[in-house]
Amino acid sequence: MFFLSQLGPTRSPSLENHLGVEGSDAVAIRSCHEYEGEYLELLEGFYKKPVIPVGLLPPSPTGDLEDKEGGWRETFGWLDKQKARSVVFVSFGSEYKFSPHEVREIAHGLEMSDVPFLWALRWPSWLTGEISEALPEGFTDRINGRGIVEVGWAPQLEILAHESIGGSLFHCGLGSIVESLRHGHMPVLMPLIFDQGLNARFLAEKGVGIEVGRNEDGSFSRDEIAKCLRVAMVSDEGEALRAKAREMGAMVGDQALHDDYVKRFAEYLVCNAGNKV
């Protein structure tokens, strides 16, 4: 039996993950030695069975926006006018549900940072009126020209591939880490749930990102968001971090490297087909 896990060695295991490993002859993980090789070796010793990285599986943007809503064509027109690597893309996925206070705190942080931004905001479940009611009063007018808030679905791969994007403020899910780092963007880490905290600590310890600090009660503040965005995107203090992100981005975006991991995984399956793997 063979077990394929989305969780790498630095991500937290679930009961399902544990049972799958226990009942398997080998484990495949979406990871690679270049990303977290030391942990892969530790995990193999812990499991006492083969742990096979299948690469980070970086997706490629489709490059096709013809079928997308007209508003996004306008947004990409705005991105075209921005300086290279000057805009931070803000997106937190759909699993965590922000409170009204949290949405406004993020908005204030973006405004205070003075950094150009594109915020893909999921429609809040608690909102019954216009989207402006979820944002601070006057926010849209004050950030006009410097920032854009798009509500609902967003073509994330195409956005991240745009040359004006230089950083990402996000939740640290593995998929988003790969999608952002493959372009060498500077990660601003704001983990929310599940394995995201471990992912954030791993990147921060590698010197590849900066994590938004939390208050004693676990909440985040506009001041901390603004400070981290400035460090990540414009300050001299963040230049070493930006260089490290570009360096890791070259590895994450190396399609040939990750294709080779998939090839070796397929070869392993073929060679061990008779061993019930």
N, C-alpha and C positions, 0 to 999 in steps of 0.2 A: 504494500500500500504506500501511496505517496501523498504528502501533505504540502499544499502550496499556501504560504502565508503572505498577506499584505504587510504584516508587522515585521519590521526588521529588529535586530538585536537591541537597539536603543529605544524601542517602543514597548509599551506595557502590554503584557499578555492577557488574554481573556480566558474564561473557562473553556470556551469553544476551541480556542487556540491550543490550550493545554491538552485537551482530550484528543485533538487531531494529531498533535505531536506524539502523544503516548501510543496511539494506535498505528503509527506509520513506521516505515523502514528508512525513510529519508525525508528531509524538509527542504523545500525551495523557498527562497525569500527574495522579495523585490528589493535588492540592494546590490552592492558591489564592493570589492576589496578596496578600491580607491576611495570610497566614501566612508566606510566604517569597518575596515578589514580586521582591526584588533578585536572588535566585538563579535564578528563572525567566527573568529577562532575560539573565543571564549564560549560562544553559544554551542559550537560543535562539541567542545569538551563537556559542557553541561548536559546536552541531549544525549551524548554518546552514540551518535548516528550522523551520517553525512548531512551537512548543511550546505546547500548549493545556491549561490547567488544567481539570479537570472537577469541582473542588470537593473538599472533604475527606470528603464522603459520610458524615456522621455517622449512625449507626444509631439507631433508637428502641427502647426497651425494650418488650417485649410487654405487660407489666403483668399477665400471666397466670401465676400460680404454682400453679394448681389441679392441674396434672398433675405437679408436681414432687414430689420425695420429702418425706415428712413432716418430716424433720429440718430442711429449709430453711424451712418455715413457722415452726418454733421459732426458728431463727436470725433471721428477719425480725421475730419478736416481740421478740427481744433488741434488735435495731436500733431498734425503735420506742421503746424505753425510754431510749435514749442521747440526749445533748444534740445539737442541730443542729451539723453540720460538726465533730464531735468525734472521729470514728472514722476510722482509716486502713485502707484495703482493701489487702491484700497478695496479689499474684498474679504469677507469672512465666511463665505459659504452659506449653507442653508440650515445646518443642524442646530446651531446655537441661536436662541431667540433673545435678542437684546431688549432690555427694558427701555421705556421712554427716556429715563435719565442717562442710560448708557449711550443711546443714539446721540443725544445732544452733547454728551461729553466728548464723543469722538468728533463731532462736528466742530466744537469749540477748539479741540486740539489741532485739527486740520487748519482752521482759520488762523490760530495763533502761530503756527509754524512758519507762515509766509512761503511755504513750498507749494509749487503747482501740483494739483492732484486731480485724479479721476476716481470717483468713489462709486462702485457698483453696490448699491444699497438694496437689499431685499425688502420688499414691502412688509412693514411691521404688522404682525397679526392683530395687534391692539389698536391699529389706526383705523378710524372710521371716516375720516375726512380726506382732505388733500394732503399730499406728501409734505407740503410746506408746514403743516401743523406738527409734524414729527421733528422738525428742525428748529434751531433757535430763531427767535424773531429777527428778521432782517438778514439772516445768514446768506440767503441766495444773492441778495443785492451786494453784500459786502465782499463776497468771493467771486463776483462776476468777472470773467476774464482770466482769473487765476485758477479756478477750480470748477469741476463739473460733477454733478450728482446725477447718475443714471439709475433708475429704479427698475428692479426686476432682472430678467435674464441678461447676461453680458457675454460677448464673445471673448472669453478670457484669454484663450491661446493667441488670438490675433492681437489683442491689446498688449500682452506681454512681449510679443515679438516686435512691437513698434519701436523704432529707434529713439523716440522721445522718452520712453519709460526707463527710469534708472533705479527705481526701488519699489518695494512692495510692502505694504502694511497689511498683515494677514494673520490667520489663526494657526499656522504651522502644521496643517495637515500634510502628510507626506506628498500627496499628489500636487498640492500647491507649491511645496518646497521645490520639487523637481521642475515644475513648469516655470517657476520664477528664476531659479538658479541657472537653468540651462541657457539663459540670456545674460548671466552675470549680474543680475540685479542685486541691489543691496537689500537684504531682508530686515524689516522691522517687525519683531516677533511679538505677537500678542495672543498667546495660547488661551483657549477658552475651556475645552472639554477633552475627554478621552486621552489619547496619547500625545496631545499637542504640547503639553508642558515638557515632557521628556524630549520631544523633537526640538523645542526651543532651547533647552539647556544644552543639548548636544551641539547645535549650531553656534550658540554663544561661546561655548568652551573652545570650539574650533576657531573662534575669531572671525566667523563668517557673517554674523548678524548681531543686532543689538535688541535686547528684550525690554519691552515696556514694563517698568517697575510697577508694583502693586502697593496699595495701602495695606495697613495691618488687617483690615477686614476683607481683603481680597479684591477690592474694587480698584479700578484704574482711573486716572485723572487726566484732564485736559493738558495740564502742565507737563506731565510726564510724556504724553503722546507728542506734544509739540517739541519738547527737548530731544526726544529720540529721532524724530523726523529731521530735525536740523542737523544732528550729528551724522545721521545716515546719508543725507543728501547734499549738504553744502559746507559743513564745517571742516576745518583742517584736522580736527580731532578724529574725524571719521575716515580720513583718506586711507589709512592702513586697512580698515575694515572693507572699504570699497575695493581695494586692490585684491584682498583675499577672496572676496565674493567673485570678482572677475576670474581669478585663478581657478576657483572651484567650478565656476560656470563653464570653463573650457572643458573640464572633465565631464560634468553632467550633460553637456550638449554634444559630447563626442558620440555620434550615432554609431560609428563603426565599433567603438569599444563595447557599447551595450548590445549591439547586434551579435557580437562575438560571444557574449555571455549567454544569450538565448541559444545560439548555435551549440555551445558546449552543453547546455542543459538538455537540448534535444538529443545530442549524442549520448549523454548519460542515460536517458530514458531508453534509447534503442539498445545500448549495451547491457542494460539491466532488466530488459523486458522479461527474461526468463526467471528472474529472481523475485517476481511479484511486486516490483517497484513501479 
